[in-house]
Each structure stands twice: as C-alpha cells, then as structure tokens.
C-alpha cells in the first residue's frame, strides 16, 4: 500500500533587516550633508544599519 506524503510543517517567516542597512546609509548621507562630513555620515549610518539588521536577525533565531 502506498503511504501518502506527509506535509511539512510551515517554516517560520524570516525577518529581513536589509532595509535598515539601506535606510542607515541614506540617513547617514543626509546627516553628513547637514554637518559637512558626508563620508563619516555614511559610515556611521551604515554601522547603525548593520547593527539593527543583526539584532533583527539574532532576535529571529
């Protein structure tokens, strides 16, 4: 007798944090333009975006 295939349980949804990296860079550019330090603004915004994305990834694990 052929057994029916078992359905897999639904996997948990993955939370994406890439938007925070992009928003961090854009926010850093804007803050850098306002202060006259665009490079520092981009680097700080990128760092903040990466930290937030990692926190979201870590929380979802």
C-alpha distances in whole Angstrom, upper triangle without the diagonal:
4,6,10,13,15,18,21,24,27,30,33,36,38,42,44,47,49,51,53,54,55,57,58,60,61,62,64,66,67,68,70,71,73,74,75,73,70,68,68,67,64,63,63,61,59,59,58,55,54,54,53,50,49,50,47,45,45,45,41,40
4,6,9,12,15,18,21,24,26,30,32,35,38,40,44,45,47,49,50,51,53,55,56,57,59,60,62,63,65,66,68,69,71,71,69,66,65,65,63,60,60,60,58,55,55,55,52,50,51,49,46,46,46,44,41,42,42,38,37
4,6,9,12,15,18,21,23,27,29,32,35,38,41,43,44,47,48,49,50,52,53,55,56,58,59,61,62,63,65,67,68,69,66,64,62,62,61,58,57,57,55,53,53,52,49,47,48,46,43,43,43,41,38,39,39,35,34
4,6,9,12,15,18,21,24,26,29,33,35,38,40,41,44,45,46,48,49,51,52,53,55,57,58,59,61,62,64,65,66,64,61,60,60,58,55,55,55,52,50,50,50,47,45,46,44,41,41,41,38,36,37,36,33,32
4,6,9,12,15,17,21,23,26,29,31,35,36,38,40,41,42,44,46,47,48,50,52,53,54,56,57,59,61,62,63,60,57,56,56,54,52,51,51,49,46,47,46,43,41,42,41,37,37,38,35,32,34,33,29,28
4,6,9,12,15,18,21,23,27,29,33,34,36,38,39,41,42,44,45,47,48,50,51,53,54,55,57,59,60,61,58,56,54,54,52,50,49,49,47,44,44,44,41,39,40,38,35,35,35,32,30,31,30,27,26
4,6,9,12,15,17,20,24,26,30,31,33,35,36,37,39,40,42,43,45,46,48,49,50,52,54,55,56,58,55,52,51,51,49,47,46,46,44,41,42,41,38,36,37,35,32,32,32,29,27,28,27,24,23
4,6,8,12,14,17,21,23,26,28,30,32,33,34,36,37,39,40,42,43,45,46,47,49,51,52,53,54,52,49,48,48,46,43,43,43,40,38,38,37,34,33,33,32,29,28,29,26,24,25,24,20,20
4,6,9,12,15,18,21,25,27,28,30,32,33,34,36,38,39,40,42,44,45,46,47,49,50,52,53,51,48,47,46,44,42,42,41,39,37,36,35,33,31,31,29,27,27,26,23,22,22,21,18,17
4,7,9,12,15,18,21,24,25,27,28,30,31,32,34,35,36,38,40,41,42,44,46,47,48,50,47,45,44,43,41,39,39,38,36,34,34,32,30,29,29,27,24,24,24,21,19,20,19,16,16
4,6,9,12,15,18,21,22,24,25,27,28,29,31,33,34,35,37,39,39,41,43,44,45,47,44,42,41,40,38,36,35,35,32,30,30,29,26,25,25,23,21,20,20,17,16,17,16,12,12
4,6,9,13,16,18,20,21,23,24,25,27,29,30,31,33,35,36,36,38,40,41,42,44,42,39,38,37,35,33,33,32,30,28,28,26,24,23,22,20,18,18,17,14,13,14,13,9,10
4,6,9,13,15,16,18,20,21,22,24,26,27,28,30,32,33,33,35,37,38,39,41,39,36,35,35,33,30,30,29,27,25,25,24,21,20,21,18,16,16,16,13,12,14,12,9,11
4,6,10,12,14,15,16,18,19,21,23,24,25,26,29,30,31,32,34,35,37,38,35,33,32,31,29,27,27,26,24,22,22,21,18,17,17,15,12,13,13,10,8,11,11,7,9
4,6,9,11,12,14,15,16,17,20,21,21,23,25,26,27,29,31,32,33,35,32,30,29,28,26,24,24,23,20,19,19,18,15,14,15,12,9,11,11,7,7,10,9,7,10
4,6,7,9,10,12,13,15,16,18,19,20,22,24,25,26,28,29,30,32,29,27,26,26,23,21,21,21,18,16,17,15,12,12,13,11,8,10,11,8,7,11,11,10,12
4,5,6,7,9,10,11,13,15,16,17,19,21,21,23,25,26,27,28,26,23,23,22,20,18,18,17,14,12,13,12,8,8,10,7,4,7,9,6,7,10,11,11,13
4,5,5,6,9,10,11,13,14,15,17,19,20,21,23,25,26,26,24,21,20,20,18,16,16,16,13,11,12,12,8,8,11,9,6,10,12,10,10,14,15,14,16
4,5,5,6,8,10,11,12,14,15,16,18,19,21,22,24,25,23,20,20,20,17,15,16,16,12,11,13,12,8,10,12,10,8,12,13,11,12,16,16,16,18
4,5,5,6,9,10,10,12,14,15,16,17,20,21,22,23,21,19,18,18,15,13,14,13,9,9,10,8,5,7,9,7,6,10,11,10,12,14,15,15,18
4,6,5,6,9,10,10,12,14,15,16,18,20,21,22,19,16,16,15,13,11,11,11,8,6,8,8,4,5,9,8,7,10,12,12,13,15,17,17,19
4,5,5,6,9,10,11,13,14,15,17,19,20,20,19,15,15,16,13,10,12,12,9,8,11,10,7,9,12,11,10,14,15,15,16,19,20,20,22
4,5,5,6,8,10,10,12,14,15,16,18,19,18,15,15,15,12,10,12,12,8,8,11,10,7,10,12,11,11,14,15,15,17,19,20,20,23
4,6,5,6,9,10,10,12,14,15,16,17,15,13,13,12,9,8,9,8,4,5,8,6,5,8,10,9,10,13,14,14,16,18,19,20,23
4,5,5,6,9,10,10,12,14,15,15,13,10,10,11,8,5,7,8,5,5,9,9,7,10,12,12,13,15,17,17,19,21,22,23,25
4,5,5,6,9,10,11,13,14,15,14,11,12,12,9,7,11,11,7,9,12,11,10,13,15,15,15,18,19,19,21,24,24,25,27
4,5,5,6,8,10,11,12,14,13,10,12,12,8,8,11,9,6,9,11,10,10,13,15,14,15,18,19,19,21,23,24,25,28
4,5,5,6,8,10,10,11,10,7,8,8,4,4,7,6,4,7,10,9,10,13,14,14,16,18,19,20,22,24,25,26,28
4,5,5,6,9,10,10,9,6,8,9,6,5,9,9,8,10,13,13,13,15,17,18,18,21,22,23,25,27,28,29,31
4,5,5,6,9,10,10,8,11,11,8,9,12,12,10,12,15,14,14,18,19,19,20,23,24,24,26,28,29,30,33
4,5,5,6,8,8,7,10,9,6,8,11,10,9,12,14,13,14,17,18,18,20,22,23,24,26,28,28,30,32
4,5,5,6,5,4,7,7,4,7,10,9,9,12,14,14,15,18,19,20,21,23,25,26,27,29,30,32,34
4,6,5,6,5,9,10,8,10,13,13,12,15,17,17,18,21,22,23,24,27,28,28,30,32,33,34,37
4,6,8,8,12,12,9,12,15,14,14,17,19,18,19,22,23,23,25,27,28,29,31,33,33,35,37
4,6,8,11,10,8,12,14,13,14,17,18,18,19,22,23,23,25,27,28,29,31,33,34,36,38
4,6,9,9,9,12,14,14,15,17,19,19,21,23,24,25,27,29,30,31,33,34,35,37,39
4,6,6,6,9,10,11,12,14,15,16,18,20,21,22,24,26,27,29,30,31,33,35,36
4,6,5,6,9,10,10,12,14,15,16,18,20,21,22,24,26,27,28,30,31,33,35
4,5,5,6,9,10,11,12,14,15,16,18,20,21,22,24,26,27,28,30,32,33
4,5,5,6,8,10,10,12,14,15,16,18,20,21,22,24,26,27,28,30,32
4,6,5,6,8,10,10,12,14,15,16,18,20,21,22,24,25,27,29,30
4,6,5,6,8,10,10,12,14,15,16,18,20,21,22,24,26,27,29
4,5,5,6,9,10,10,12,14,15,16,18,20,21,22,24,26,27
4,5,5,6,9,10,11,12,14,15,17,18,20,21,23,24,26
4,5,5,6,9,10,11,12,14,15,17,18,20,21,23,25
4,5,5,6,9,10,10,12,14,15,16,18,20,21,23
4,5,5,6,9,10,11,12,14,15,16,18,20,21
4,5,5,6,9,10,11,12,14,15,16,18,20
4,5,5,6,9,10,11,12,14,15,17,19
4,5,5,6,9,10,10,12,14,15,17
4,5,5,6,9,10,10,12,14,16
4,5,5,6,9,10,10,12,15
4,5,5,6,9,10,11,13
4,5,5,6,8,10,11
4,5,5,6,9,10
4,5,5,6,9
4,5,5,7
4,5,5
4,6
4
